[in-house]
């Protein structure tokens, strides 16, 4: 009888489609950030902290501004002691270790690159005593190519209490950042609008 054979084929096709759906990475999405400290992703609004100098098109190292423009989101970094399981998303994900840093010395060959500590030049420590860098999304700003002095270590990260200004990054509540990370896929970008 053909019925058992047809049932097996339907079951096989259904399982194949289910596996394909589970294996499909998240789609590329744009996180759009406005100068009033709000971000929008797929119709969902999120409060965010901006740089202490606001949004600026001509960002420079140490100016405290969040760079204006459209930038790719490169990868997710997380503290494995704070997140026992890597946050699920469609970007590359790596754990942070206590010896991880990020060079912010404008004329150093490793400028705006991850480095291992101890590191003699000026740098940020990624394994921090506070919670700000427990979860990081690396923004593809000034990294292809790197221009000395144009700004470094621009991340999406966890906000300070009360959404206090950042040194140039975009910061979200822990819950909101986790939700945002879960929506990101290959080709996702952050679009930072400048009202000037």
C-alpha positions in Angstrom: 0.0 0.0 0.0 1.3 3.5 -0.9 -0.1 5.2 2.2 2.8 4.2 4.7 5.3 5.3 2.1 3.6 8.7 1.6 3.4 9.2 5.4 7.1 8.5 5.7 7.9 11.0 2.9 5.7 13.6 4.5 7.4 13.0 7.9 10.8 13.2 6.2 9.9 16.5 4.4 8.5 17.9 7.6 11.6 17.0 9.6 13.9 18.4 6.8 11.9 21.7 6.8 12.1 21.9 10.6 15.8 21.3 10.6 16.3 23.9 7.9 14.3 26.5 9.9 16.4 25.7 13.0 19.6 26.0 11.1 18.7 29.3 9.4 20.7 32.1 10.9 18.9 35.3 12.1 18.3 37.8 9.3 20.3 41.0 8.9 18.5 43.8 10.7 19.3 47.5 11.3 19.3 48.9 14.8 18.4 52.5 14.3 19.6 55.0 17.0 18.2 58.5 17.3 19.8 61.5 19.0 17.2 61.5 21.8 18.6 58.2 23.2 16.2 55.7 21.7 16.9 52.8 19.4 14.5 50.9 17.2 14.9 47.3 16.0 12.2 45.7 13.9 9.5 48.0 15.4 10.6 47.6 19.0 11.9 50.7 20.8 14.7 50.5 23.4 16.1 53.2 25.6 19.9 53.7 25.2 22.7 55.8 26.5 24.8 57.8 24.1 28.3 59.4 24.3 28.6 62.3 26.8 29.2 64.6 23.8 26.2 63.3 21.9 26.3 62.1 18.3 29.0 63.4 16.0 29.9 62.8 12.4 33.6 63.7 12.8 34.4 61.5 15.8 37.9 61.7 17.3 39.6 59.6 19.9 38.6 60.7 23.4 36.0 63.3 22.4 33.2 61.4 24.2 31.0 61.4 21.1 29.1 58.5 19.6 30.0 58.3 15.8 27.2 59.1 13.4 26.7 56.7 10.4 25.9 53.2 9.4 28.2 50.5 10.7 28.3 46.7 10.6 27.9 44.7 13.8 31.0 42.4 13.8 30.6 40.0 16.7 29.4 39.4 20.3 31.7 39.1 23.3 30.4 37.9 26.7 31.7 37.1 30.2 31.2 33.3 30.7 31.0 33.8 34.5 28.0 36.1 34.0 26.4 34.2 31.0 27.0 30.5 31.4 25.7 29.8 27.9 26.7 32.0 24.9 24.0 34.4 23.8 22.2 32.9 20.8 22.3 35.0 17.6 23.5 35.0 14.1 26.9 36.7 14.7 30.2 35.1 15.8 30.3 34.8 19.6 33.4 34.6 21.8 33.9 34.6 25.6 35.9 37.3 27.2 38.9 36.3 29.4 40.5 38.3 32.2 43.5 39.2 30.0 41.4 40.7 27.2 41.8 44.3 26.3 41.2 46.8 23.4 44.0 49.2 22.3 43.0 52.9 22.3 46.5 54.4 21.7 45.9 56.3 18.5 49.3 55.7 16.8 50.0 52.2 18.1 50.0 49.5 15.4 47.2 47.7 17.4 45.0 50.7 17.6 41.3 49.8 17.7 42.1 46.1 17.9 41.7 43.5 20.6 44.9 42.9 22.6 46.1 40.6 25.4 47.0 42.0 28.8 49.4 43.1 30.1 49.7 45.6 27.3 52.1 48.6 27.5 50.1 51.1 25.4 46.8 52.7 26.4 43.9 50.3 26.4 40.6 49.3 27.8 40.1 46.2 29.9 37.2 44.1 28.7 37.0 42.1 32.0 35.7 44.8 34.2 34.7 45.0 37.9 31.4 46.6 36.9 28.8 45.0 34.6 29.2 47.3 31.6 31.2 44.8 29.4 29.5 41.6 30.6 27.9 41.6 27.1 29.4 43.5 24.1 28.5 43.8 20.5 31.6 45.0 18.5 30.6 47.8 16.2 32.6 47.9 12.9 33.6 51.5 13.3 37.0 52.7 12.2 38.2 49.1 11.6 38.4 48.7 7.9 40.8 50.4 7.5 41.8 51.7 10.9 42.5 55.5 10.9 44.7 56.7 13.7 42.9 59.0 16.1 39.4 58.6 14.5 38.1 56.6 17.5 38.2 53.1 19.0 36.4 50.6 21.1 32.9 51.5 19.9 30.5 48.9 21.3 27.0 48.1 22.2 27.2 47.3 25.9 25.2 47.3 29.2 24.2 50.7 30.5 25.1 52.3 33.8 22.3 52.9 36.2 20.1 55.8 35.0 21.5 55.4 31.5 24.5 57.7 32.4 26.4 58.9 29.2 29.1 56.7 27.8 32.6 57.5 26.4 31.1 57.1 22.8 29.4 53.7 22.9 25.7 52.8 22.8 24.5 51.3 26.1 21.3 49.4 26.9 19.8 47.7 29.9 21.0 44.1 30.3 17.6 42.7 29.3 17.2 44.9 26.3 20.7 44.2 25.1 20.1 40.4 25.4 16.9 40.8 23.3 18.7 42.9 20.7 21.6 40.4 20.5 19.0 37.6 19.9 17.7 39.4 16.8 21.1 40.0 15.2 22.3 38.1 12.1 25.1 38.2 9.6 24.9 41.6 7.9 23.1 43.4 10.8 24.1 47.0 11.2 23.7 49.9 13.6 22.5 53.1 12.1 23.3 56.2 14.3 21.4 59.2 13.1 22.7 62.7 13.6 20.2 65.6 13.9 22.6 68.2 12.6 
